Amino acid sequence: MSATLTLSDAKARLSEVVRGVRTRGEEAVITVDGEPAARVVPVDPGPRSLTAAEAAGYRALMASLARIERPTSEFDAVELIGEGRR
């Protein structure tokens, strides 16, 4: 749901409009002469930074994966499927 405000209302209450958009995550439409002219929307915060515990967990996971023995020669996936391996 979005709020619709006239330009003069939006100018008079800009701080309130921005706080409302930010806290509720809803958009506000500003009209000029009864027609929609602008939209105020929340900013996408983007990806968050990892916490120290999450970063340590990922480092531990990567270290454990590095210890897994891997084949040194190339393999043929079609041949493995033919052998019944997946």
C-alpha positions in Angstrom: 0.0 0.0 0.0 1.3 3.4 -0.8 0.5 6.9 0.5 -0.4 9.6 -2.0 0.5 13.2 -1.2 0.2 16.5 -3.0 3.5 18.3 -3.7 2.7 21.0 -1.1 1.9 18.3 1.6 5.1 16.4 0.8 7.1 19.6 1.1 5.5 20.5 4.4 5.9 16.9 5.8 9.1 15.7 4.0 10.8 14.4 7.2 7.6 12.5 8.2 7.2 11.1 4.7 10.8 9.8 4.6 10.6 8.3 8.1 7.4 6.6 7.2 8.8 5.1 4.0 12.0 4.0 5.8 10.2 2.4 8.8 7.2 0.8 7.0 9.0 -0.1 3.8 6.1 1.4 1.8 6.3 3.9 -1.0 4.9 7.4 -1.1 3.6 8.9 -4.4 3.8 12.7 -4.8 1.3 14.3 -7.1 1.4 17.5 -9.1 -2.0 18.9 -10.3 -3.6 15.6 -9.4 -1.2 13.5 -11.5 1.5 11.2 -10.1 4.9 12.9 -10.5 7.4 11.3 -8.2 7.7 8.2 -6.0 9.6 8.0 -2.7 10.8 4.4 -2.1 13.0 2.7 0.5 16.6 2.2 -0.4 17.6 -1.4 -1.0 20.3 -2.0 1.7 22.1 -4.5 -0.5 24.0 -7.4 0.9 25.0 -7.2 4.6 28.5 -7.7 5.9 29.2 -11.1 7.6 29.6 -11.2 11.3 32.9 -12.3 12.7 31.4 -15.7 13.6 30.0 -16.2 10.1 33.3 -15.3 8.5 35.1 -17.7 10.8 32.6 -20.5 10.0 33.1 -20.0 6.2 36.9 -20.0 6.6 36.6 -23.3 8.6 34.3 -24.7 5.9 36.7 -23.8 3.1 39.7 -25.2 5.0 37.8 -28.5 5.5 36.9 -28.6 1.8 40.6 -28.0 0.9 41.5 -31.2 2.8 39.2 -33.4 0.6 41.3 -35.6 -1.7 40.5 -34.9 -5.3 41.3 -37.0 -8.4 44.5 -36.0 -10.2 43.4 -37.3 -13.6 40.5 -36.1 -15.7 37.3 -38.2 -15.7 34.5 -38.8 -18.1 31.1 -38.1 -16.7 29.3 -40.1 -19.4 31.5 -43.2 -18.5 30.7 -42.8 -14.8 27.0 -42.6 -15.5 27.3 -45.7 -17.7 28.8 -47.5 -14.7 25.8 -46.4 -12.6 27.6 -43.8 -10.7 26.2 -40.3 -10.2 
